Amino acid sequence: MKITQVFDLTDVEKIHEEIFGKEFPKESFYKKSKAYDVLIFKYESNNLDIGYSIVVDQKDIKNFYAWYGGVLPDYQGNGITLKFFDYLKDLAIKKEYKSITVATSNLRPHMLKFAIDYGFDIYDIKKGIVEKEIKYILFIIFLKDQLRN
């Protein structure tokens, strides 16, 4: 598996639709990209796009916010997300950042489990309604002390 930084949103729009079954939230992306640098990473295996991640580079607070991403169902469970977070952690250490954050919800329990197993701590919970279901959004942080490991 290869992780490559790409510089055009169109490089990951198709894979997003394959993973999530819906159009990529461009409006939210462009809003974030007006305030911060937004890093786009694509995952490849045997020259096939298998996933992606989008990270908001919050230089002002020395934080990477892992905003959006996913892996094609046929490739899930093979440690791809783990490899990406190892890559992101190394990048954060290199840039002397204080933290990495990720937001997930009870609608994605696999991501919640991954984040906790990886060593993230829950630092905030917000309650909201999505598609008539109560959704808890967990803001999870990986602190600088943990970045040294």
Disulfide bonds with the S-S distance in Angstrom:
none
